[in-house]
Amino acid sequence: MRLFYIALLALLLAACVTPPVSTTQRPEAHLVNPAPSTLSNFPPHSALVNTAQAQNPAQLSRPRQLGITSPDKDHQESAGDLWSRVRSGFQMPDLENDLVQKQLARYASRPDHIARMTERSKRYLFYIVEALEVRQMPTELALLPFIESAYNPRALSVAKAAGIWQFVPATGREYDLAQNLFRDERHDVLASTNAALDYLSKLHDMFGDWHLALAAYDWGMGNVQRAIERNRRAGLPPDYASLRMPNETRNYVPKLQAIKEIVFNPQQYHVELADIPNRPYFSTVTITRDMDIQVAARLAGLSLQEFRALNPSFSKPVIVGAAQSKILLPFKNARKFEAALQSYDGALSSWTTHTVAKRIRPSELAEKINVDPITLVSVNKIPSARWIKPGSTLLVPRDSEDDEDISAEVAENARLAFEPVMPNVRRRVIRIRRRQSIAAFAKRYRVSVAQLRRWNRTRRAQLAPGQVMILYQPAPQMRARVLGAVTVRGARAK
């Protein structure tokens, strides 16, 4: 009997040290990918989507490092909307000055503008907030696209800055944003957000202050560094409020502060923010076969407008599979895309490419390759009165018997360039003999200063001895002019 009690006591002790199974705990639930796709083995488009994950070639995924999740039950039942989450992540010190009050009054007087911007942000804001939280960066930065682009991913400024984060071409290339014939990742929400946060992190590490980092994002880090040095030499504080800077940059942080205050307390400013659930809006599908954008939108059950709003980086009517392009789709539409693709037996793409070997007119090329000239001009955005330069690659309709996709080399390196069509003109290359103004040179050769600058890609006002200038003149007007210049190549003088 004594042995029986000892054994019973041992069993009771073992039960006490075994942890109970929780029915509510979901460790790392925000990192769990959606359930495996059913799109495992199906002809004829089995190579259409990424097959890297075993038995899951069409996995609806989000970048794992950003903690994106599927819209499962726990997310749908999460407390509060996304704006509450944004407010809880505010970290930047408030800026308080008259410029902030001026911007607050301006935004508060335009509630319709705020409503349009916040409605537009519904597709992208969750992704950006998650990215900021993973990096432990202030969620005020999720409001920066309101200032930069009004959350329009197709935005393009006069300075050629593009996308919701307004990257200029050079900075975009510095941060590995592809800009080629088929795609401009400055418009891609995933790629441009990661690049923008990398850039902002670098600026914050450099200046140690978010207000200075934002000024550098708008004005350039070199300009901010020089402004700080000027203040130090003058014995002035090197903080944002004390720096001398252009008006645009001077108002940049006050604009962000004004948006921050409106988001923090919209009722106070009689502004209504769009209702944004605290869950992902979209998932990603990797395309590995060429597919027309219209086909992709139709299979996903989306309007072309909505598809382009989520995928604005594609500049042509075809998605190139060799580039391993990721398309964004709302979760329910991504599942619909899978199902429709399984039963789809039509042509995925109706486009291919053609590279020209010599300079040619668009009409001549259209006739040569038997393509409708209007289609050729419109799809390639060829300006009027232009030659197509040698080596240019154009998008053209695919022959019905052609099932070969566009190659990765073409997708990455293709270029398209034009030059003006100038009938009955001759190109002259002239070496300058003595110093003179570009205006005097233009007058001598009966051309405009604007033409000279365009032909020679220069903004100079003065020309120096030895400098070479290119100009085009109607053939009957060509004659030798030796006062201040000498013809070194071109037609013989008449």
C-alpha positions in Angstrom: 0.0 0.0 0.0 2.9 2.3 0.8 4.4 1.7 -2.6 1.0 2.5 -4.2 0.8 6.0 -2.5 4.4 6.8 -3.5 3.5 5.9 -7.2 0.4 8.0 -7.1 2.3 11.0 -5.6 4.9 10.8 -8.4 2.1 10.9 -11.0 0.6 14.0 -9.4 3.9 15.8 -9.3 4.6 15.0 -13.0 1.2 16.5 -13.9 2.0 19.7 -12.0 5.3 20.4 -13.9 3.7 19.8 -17.4 2.6 23.2 -18.8 -1.0 23.4 -19.9 -1.8 23.8 -23.6 -3.1 27.3 -24.3 -6.0 27.7 -26.6 -5.4 31.4 -27.2 -1.6 31.7 -27.5 -0.4 32.0 -31.2 3.4 32.4 -31.1 4.7 34.6 -33.9 1.2 34.5 -35.5 2.0 37.6 -37.5 4.8 35.7 -39.3 2.7 32.8 -40.4 2.2 32.5 -44.2 -1.3 31.8 -45.6 -2.3 28.2 -46.1 -0.5 26.4 -48.9 -1.9 27.0 -52.3 -3.8 24.4 -54.2 -2.1 25.5 -57.3 0.5 22.7 -57.3 0.5 20.9 -60.5 -1.6 22.0 -63.5 -0.9 22.5 -67.2 -0.5 24.5 -69.3 0.8 27.3 -67.2 2.6 25.5 -64.4 5.7 27.7 -64.8 3.6 30.9 -64.4 4.2 31.4 -60.7 7.1 31.0 -58.3 8.0 27.3 -57.6 10.7 28.0 -55.1 8.5 26.8 -52.2 7.9 23.1 -52.2 4.4 22.1 -53.2 3.3 25.8 -53.2 4.2 27.4 -56.5 1.6 30.2 -56.2 2.1 31.0 -52.6 0.4 34.2 -51.6 3.1 35.8 -49.7 4.3 39.0 -48.1 8.0 39.9 -47.3 8.7 37.8 -44.2 10.9 40.3 -42.6 8.1 42.8 -42.5 5.8 40.5 -40.6 2.9 40.6 -43.1 0.1 38.2 -42.4 -2.9 36.7 -44.0 -6.3 38.2 -43.0 -7.1 35.4 -40.6 -9.7 35.4 -37.9 -7.3 36.9 -35.3 -6.5 39.8 -37.5 -10.1 40.4 -38.4 -11.0 40.5 -34.7 -8.0 42.7 -33.7 -9.1 45.7 -31.6 -9.1 49.2 -33.1 -8.4 50.4 -36.6 -5.1 51.1 -38.2 -5.1 54.8 -37.2 -5.0 53.8 -33.6 -1.9 51.7 -34.3 -0.3 54.7 -36.2 -1.0 57.0 -33.2 0.5 54.6 -30.7 3.8 54.5 -32.7 4.4 58.3 -32.8 8.0 58.9 -31.6 9.2 62.2 -33.1 9.3 65.3 -30.9 6.6 67.7 -31.8 7.4 70.9 -33.7 5.6 74.0 -32.5 5.8 77.2 -34.5 3.8 79.5 -36.6 4.5 77.5 -39.8 2.8 74.4 -38.2 -0.3 76.5 -37.3 -0.4 77.8 -40.9 -0.2 74.3 -42.4 -2.8 73.1 -39.9 -5.2 75.8 -41.0 -4.6 75.0 -44.6 -5.2 71.3 -44.3 -8.2 71.7 -41.9 -9.8 74.0 -44.4 -9.7 71.3 -47.1 -11.3 68.2 -45.4 -12.2 66.9 -48.9 -8.5 66.8 -49.8 -7.7 64.9 -46.5 -10.5 62.5 -47.2 -9.2 61.7 -50.8 -5.7 61.2 -49.5 -6.6 58.9 -46.7 -9.0 56.9 -48.9 -6.2 56.4 -51.4 -3.8 55.3 -48.6 -6.1 52.4 -47.6 -4.3 50.0 -50.0 -0.8 50.7 -48.7 -0.8 52.1 -45.2 -0.9 48.7 -43.3 2.2 47.5 -45.2 4.1 50.7 -44.4 3.2 50.7 -40.7 4.3 47.1 -40.4 7.6 47.9 -42.1 8.2 50.8 -39.7 7.4 48.8 -36.6 9.8 46.0 -37.6 12.5 48.6 -38.0 11.4 50.4 -34.8 11.1 53.6 -36.7 8.5 56.4 -35.9 5.1 55.8 -37.4 5.0 59.5 -38.3 6.9 58.4 -41.4 3.9 56.5 -42.6 2.3 60.0 -43.0 5.2 61.3 -45.2 3.6 60.1 -48.5 0.7 62.4 -47.7 3.2 65.3 -48.0 5.2 63.8 -50.9 2.6 62.5 -53.3 -0.9 62.6 -51.6 -0.4 58.8 -51.5 -0.6 58.5 -55.3 1.8 55.7 -56.4 1.6 57.0 -60.0 2.6 60.5 -59.0 5.4 62.1 -61.2 6.7 65.6 -60.5 8.2 68.1 -62.9 11.6 67.1 -61.4 11.0 63.5 -62.5 10.5 62.3 -58.9 8.1 59.3 -58.9 5.9 57.2 -56.7 4.5 57.7 -53.2 8.0 58.4 -51.8 9.0 60.6 -54.8 12.4 59.2 -55.7 14.3 61.0 -58.5 15.9 58.7 -61.0 19.5 58.9 -59.6 18.5 58.2 -56.0 16.2 55.4 -57.1 19.1 53.7 -58.9 21.3 54.2 -55.8 18.7 52.2 -53.8 18.4 49.5 -56.4 15.0 50.5 -57.8 14.8 49.1 -61.3 14.0 51.6 -64.0 13.8 50.0 -67.4 11.6 49.8 -70.4 9.1 47.5 -68.7 9.1 48.6 -65.1 9.8 51.6 -62.8 10.1 50.4 -59.3 9.9 53.9 -57.9 6.2 53.4 -58.4 6.3 50.0 -56.8 4.9 50.2 -53.2 6.9 47.3 -51.8 10.3 48.2 -53.4 10.0 52.0 -53.0 8.9 51.7 -49.3 11.9 49.5 -48.5 14.2 51.9 -50.3 12.7 55.0 -48.6 13.0 53.5 -45.2 16.6 52.5 -45.9 17.3 56.1 -47.0 15.6 57.7 -44.0 17.4 55.4 -41.7 20.7 56.4 -43.2 19.8 60.1 -42.9 18.8 59.7 -39.3 22.1 57.9 -38.5 24.0 60.7 -40.2 22.2 63.6 -38.4 20.9 62.0 -35.2 17.7 64.0 -35.5 14.5 63.1 -37.4 13.7 66.7 -38.3 17.1 67.1 -39.9 16.8 63.7 -41.6 13.5 64.8 -43.1 15.0 68.1 -44.3 17.8 66.1 -46.0 15.2 63.8 -47.6 13.6 66.8 -49.2 16.6 69.1 -49.8 19.5 66.6 -50.0 22.0 65.5 -47.4 24.8 67.7 -48.8 22.7 70.8 -48.6 21.7 70.1 -45.0 25.3 69.3 -44.0 26.5 72.6 -45.5 23.7 74.5 -43.8 24.7 73.0 -40.4 28.4 74.0 -41.0 27.4 77.5 -41.9 25.5 77.8 -38.6 28.4 76.3 -36.6 30.8 78.8 -38.1 28.5 81.6 -37.3 28.0 80.4 -33.7 24.3 79.5 -34.3 22.5 76.4 -33.3 22.7 73.5 -35.8 19.1 72.4 -35.3 16.3 72.3 -37.9 14.5 75.4 -36.8 17.8 77.5 -37.0 19.0 76.5 -40.4 18.7 78.7 -43.5 16.9 76.7 -46.1 14.5 77.0 -49.1 10.9 77.7 -48.3 9.9 74.3 -49.6 12.1 72.6 -47.0 11.3 75.1 -44.3 7.6 74.1 -44.7 8.3 70.4 -45.1 8.4 69.3 -41.4 5.6 71.7 -40.4 3.4 70.0 -43.1 4.2 66.6 -41.6 3.5 67.9 -38.0 0.2 69.3 -39.2 -0.9 65.9 -40.7 0.3 64.2 -37.5 -1.9 66.5 -35.3 -4.9 65.9 -37.6 -4.4 62.2 -37.5 -4.0 62.3 -33.7 -7.2 64.2 -33.1 -9.3 64.4 -36.4 -12.5 65.5 -34.5 -10.8 68.7 -33.2 -10.1 69.7 -36.8 -13.5 68.5 -38.2 -11.8 66.0 -40.4 -13.0 62.5 -41.2 -10.3 59.9 -41.8 -11.1 56.9 -44.0 -11.8 53.7 -42.1 -8.8 51.4 -42.5 -8.9 48.0 -40.9 -5.8 46.8 -39.0 -5.0 44.0 -41.4 -3.3 43.5 -44.7 -4.9 44.7 -47.8 -3.0 42.6 -50.3 -0.8 39.6 -50.9 1.8 39.0 -53.5 2.0 36.5 -56.4 5.2 36.0 -58.3 4.8 35.8 -62.1 7.4 33.7 -64.0 5.7 33.7 -67.5 4.8 36.8 -69.6 1.3 37.9 -68.9 -0.8 40.8 -70.2 -2.0 43.1 -67.5 -5.5 42.8 -68.8 -5.3 39.0 -68.5 -4.0 39.2 -65.0 -6.7 41.7 -63.9 -9.4 39.6 -65.5 -8.3 36.4 -63.8 -8.1 38.2 -60.5 -11.6 39.6 -61.0 -10.4 43.2 -60.7 -11.0 46.2 -62.8 -8.0 47.4 -64.8 -8.0 50.6 -62.7 -7.8 48.7 -59.4 -5.1 46.4 -60.7 -3.0 49.3 -61.9 -3.6 51.1 -58.5 -1.9 48.1 -56.8 0.7 47.5 -59.5 1.6 51.0 -60.9 5.2 50.1 -61.6 4.4 48.2 -64.9 4.8 50.8 -67.7 3.9 48.5 -70.5 0.7 46.3 -71.1 2.7 43.1 -70.3 4.3 41.7 -67.1 7.6 40.2 -68.0 8.0 36.7 -66.4 11.8 36.6 -66.7 12.0 39.5 -64.2 10.3 37.3 -61.5 7.8 40.2 -61.1 5.5 40.3 -58.1 2.0 41.4 -58.5 -0.1 42.7 -55.6 -3.7 41.4 -55.3 -6.3 41.7 -52.5 -6.4 38.4 -50.6 -9.8 37.3 -51.9 -8.8 38.2 -55.4 -5.5 36.4 -55.1 -7.4 33.2 -54.3 -9.8 33.9 -57.2 -6.7 34.4 -59.5 -5.4 31.0 -58.5 -8.7 29.3 -59.3 -9.2 31.0 -62.6 -5.7 30.3 -63.7 -6.1 26.6 -63.1 -8.8 26.4 -65.8 -7.4 29.1 -68.1 -6.3 27.8 -71.5 -5.9 31.0 -73.5 -2.8 32.9 -74.4 -1.2 34.6 -71.5 0.6 37.3 -73.4 0.0 39.0 -76.8 3.3 41.0 -76.8 6.9 40.5 -77.7 9.9 42.8 -78.5 11.7 44.0 -81.6 15.1 45.7 -81.7 16.0 47.9 -84.5 19.5 47.8 -86.1 19.5 51.3 -87.7 17.8 54.6 -87.4 14.2 54.3 -88.8 10.9 56.1 -88.9 8.0 54.5 -86.9 5.9 54.2 -90.1 8.7 52.4 -91.9 9.2 50.0 -89.0 5.5 49.3 -88.8 5.4 48.5 -92.5 8.6 46.3 -92.2 7.3 44.1 -89.4 3.6 44.2 -90.5 2.3 46.0 -87.4 -0.4 48.6 -87.1 1.5 52.0 -87.0 -1.0 53.5 -84.5 -0.6 50.6 -82.1 3.2 50.8 -82.5 3.3 54.5 -81.7 0.8 54.4 -78.8 2.1 51.4 -76.9 5.7 52.7 -77.1 4.8 56.3 -76.5 6.7 57.5 -79.6 6.6 61.3 -79.8 5.6 62.8 -83.2 8.3 63.7 -85.7 10.9 61.4 -84.3 13.3 58.8 -85.6 13.8 55.6 -83.6 17.5 55.4 -82.7 19.6 52.3 -83.5 19.6 49.6 -80.8 16.2 50.6 -79.5 13.8 47.9 -78.4 10.1 48.3 -78.9 7.1 46.4 -77.7 5.2 44.8 -80.6 2.2 42.5 -81.0 3.2 38.8 -80.7 2.6 36.5 -83.6 -0.1 33.9 -82.9 2.4 31.1 -83.4 5.1 32.7 -81.2 5.1 31.4 -77.6 8.5 32.5 -76.6 8.7 34.9 -73.7 10.8 38.0 -73.4 14.3 37.2 -72.2 15.7 38.4 -68.9 18.5 40.2 -70.7 16.0 42.2 -72.8 13.8 42.9 -69.7 16.7 44.4 -67.8 18.7 46.1 -70.5 16.3 47.2 -73.2 16.2 50.9 -74.1 14.2 53.1 -76.3 15.5 56.4 -77.7 14.4 58.9 -80.3 15.8 61.8 -82.2 14.0 64.6 -84.1 13.1 64.1 -87.7 14.6 67.0 -89.6 14.1 66.7 -93.3 16.5 68.5 -95.6 18.9 69.4 -92.9 22.6 68.8 -92.4 24.4 68.2 -89.1 27.4 70.4 -88.5 30.1 70.0 -85.9 31.8 73.3 -85.2 34.8 74.0 -83.0 34.8 77.4 -81.3 37.9 79.6 -82.1 37.4 82.4 -79.7 35.4 83.1 -76.5 31.8 84.3 -77.2 28.3 84.1 -75.8 26.0 81.3 -76.9 23.5 84.0 -77.9 26.0 85.5 -80.3 26.8 82.1 -81.7 23.1 81.3 -82.2 22.6 84.6 -83.9 25.5 84.0 -86.3 24.1 80.7 -87.4 20.5 81.7 -87.4 19.3 79.3 -84.8 17.8 79.8 -81.3 19.7 79.5 -78.1 17.1 76.9 -76.9 17.9 74.8 -80.0 21.6 75.0 -79.4 21.2 74.0 -75.8 18.9 71.1 -76.7 21.2 69.8 -79.4 24.3 70.1 -77.2 22.7 69.3 -73.9 24.2 72.3 -72.2 23.0 75.2 -70.1 26.2 77.3 -70.6 25.9 81.0 -71.4 29.5 81.3 -72.7 31.4 79.2 -75.2 35.2 78.7 -74.8 37.9 78.2 -77.5 38.2 74.6 -78.4 34.7 73.7 -77.4 32.7 71.7 -80.0 29.1 72.6 -80.8 26.6 70.7 -82.9 23.9 72.4 -84.9 21.4 71.5 -87.6 20.6 73.8 -90.5 18.4 73.5 -93.6 20.6 72.5 -96.5 20.0 75.5 -98.7 21.2 77.9 -95.9 24.5 76.1 -95.3 27.5 78.2 -95.9 30.9 78.5 -94.5 31.3 80.9 -91.6 34.8 81.5 -90.4 34.3 84.5 -88.1 34.9 83.0 -84.7 34.5 79.3 -85.7 35.7 76.8 -88.2 33.8 73.8 -89.7 35.6 70.6 -88.8 33.1 68.1 -90.1 30.0 68.4 -92.3 28.9 69.3 -95.8 31.2 71.4 -98.0 30.3 75.1 -97.9 28.3 76.5 -100.8 
